[in-house]
């Protein structure tokens, strides 16, 4: 893949939260963060907010992971400090996958989707930035919780630092003719303030 890939990717600490029953948490609605307006190159239909966060929409499978066995689209919203290693919201973002009919989303298929996705991202972007990221060393674990899944990704952050990173992801699958997978990702601990901001824009688990 040519040029810099402005993407990401997804979730949350499988290190057990101090709850008897872990859950994908929904934060109460509150005003959107006040950020400079961002001009979208394409219309964002899955992640319409926060409008001040730069958005991106790509086709699946993506160029960096052509072997991904899913077709559809992905949308992402990047926190203002997404590519600033000194920011508290470094590498924090929202994402949503919309898959074509015929796909299903369960623990096994989500594991496959995200593992192939992040290994391809790591391999391609790290090479572009002259970092060393062995895709075989990228590991993803998923835990079922009330309302969805929590995941922990261990990889080399390939965009800015080229250093090992643990990325936590919260995942909310929504079944339907076109299955949806909403998620949030951040290296911050799940109790950090950044997660309160991210959860504000995730759908409410049913």
N, C-alpha and C positions, 0 to 999 in steps of 0.2 A: 504494500500500500504506500502510495506516494504522498509526501507531505505530512504534516502533523495531523494526527487524528485527535479531534477535540471531543472525546467521548469519556465515557466511563461505563465505569462500572464499578455493583452492588452490593453489607447488611449487618448484622448485629451479633453481639457476643453470645456465642454459644456457651461461654463461661456462664454458668447458671446465675441468673439474676436472683437477687434476694427476695424471691417471691415463692410462695408455695406452688403456684401454677403460673408459669411464664405466659405472657400474652403479647400480641401485637397491640401496642398502646395507641389510643386515639386521643389527641389533645383537643381541648375545646377551641372553637373558632375564635380568632382574634384578628385585628387588623394586619394587612400585609406589610412586610418590611418596606420601609421607604428607601428605594434604590433608584438610581438613574434609569430612565426608560431604555428599553432595549429593542432594537428593530429586529424582528424575526425574519429570517430568510424564507421560511415556510410557515404555514399556519399550524399552530399547535392545537390539536383537538383532544388529546388525552391528558396533557398537563397544561392547563390554561393559566395556572398560577404557581408561584409568584411571578408576576409579569416583569419584575425588575431583575430576575435571574435569567442569564443567557440561556436560550433554548436551542435544541438541536433535534432533528428528526432524520432517521436513517432507515434504509431498507434492510430487512433480514432475509438471508444471511448477510452480514456485513462484509466489507472487503477484507477486513483483518481476520475474519474467521469464516472463510467460504465453505468449510466443512460442517458448519452449524446445521443440524437437521431440522430446522424450523424456518418457515416463511412467514413474513408479516412486516411490521414496522416497530421501531422503538423511538420513543421520545425521551429527552433528558432535559432537566433544568439544573444548572450549575450554581452553587452558592457563590457569592461575590469573591470569596477567598479560595475558590476551587484550586487554583494553580499557584497559590502563595504558601510555601511551607511554613511561614511564620504565623499564618492566620489561624484562628481557632476553628474556622470552617474549611480548612484545607481538605481537599478531596472529599467534600461533602456534596451530595447531589441527590436529586430525585430521578426516578426512571419509570417508564411504563412500556411493557411489551404488549402489542396487539397481534395475535397469531391468526393465520388463515384457518378457515374451517377444516376440520379433520385432525387438528392437534388437541391434545389434552394436557392439563397442567396438574400434576401430582408431585409428590416429593421426588420420585425418581426422574421424572422428565424435567423438573426445575433444576435438579442437580446436574443433569446432562447439559441443559441450556446454558447455565451460568459457568460451568466448568470449561466447556468448549469456548465460550465467549471470552472469558478472562484470560485463558491461555493464549488465544489468538491475539488479544489486545496486548498482553505482556510481551509476547514474542515480537510482534510487528513494531509497536511503538518504541520499545527499548532499543531495537536495532536502529531505528531512525535516529534516536537520540544518543547512540553509541553507549548504551547501558547494557549490562549483562543480565538477562532474565531468562532462565531456563524454563520453558513451559512445563516440563515434566516435574518441576519443583513447585508448581502452583497447586495449592490444595484448597479444597472447599468442603466444609462440613455444614450440614443442614439439620436443624432440630425442629420438630413439629411442636407448635404452641397453640394456645387458644386463639383462633382468628387467622392463623397463617403459619409462617415459618420464620425462624431466625437462622442466619447463616454467618459463618466466619470464613473469610478468605485470607489466606497467607500467600503473599507473592512479593515481587519486587515492584515498587511503584515506578512505572516506566516513563512518566511524562516529565517530571521535574527533578526528583532527587536521585533516582536509580538505587534507592535503599530499600531493605526489607520493610514491609508494611503489613499490619493486620487490619483488614477492612471488615467492619461489621455491617450486616444488612438485615433489614426488616422487610418481609415479603408478604404480599397479600394477593393471592390468586382469586380471580373472579370468573366462574365458569360461564359458558354461553356459546353461541354459534361461533363467535370469534373470541376465544379465551383471552383474558387480560391478566397480566401480572404487574401489579404496582409494587414499587419498592423505594427504599431510601438507603443510602450508603454513607458511611463516615468512619474514619479511624478513631473517632472519639468514643470513650466508654458510653454505654447505653444510658447512663444516668447523667451524662453531660447536658448542659443547656442546649447544645446544638441539636440534640435529638428532639427536644420540645419543639424547636422550629421546624424540623423536617416532618415530624408527625402531623403537624398542623395541616399539611397538604395531601396526606394520604386518605383514601376512602375509609369510611367507617366499617370495620369488620362486622359481618352479620352473625 
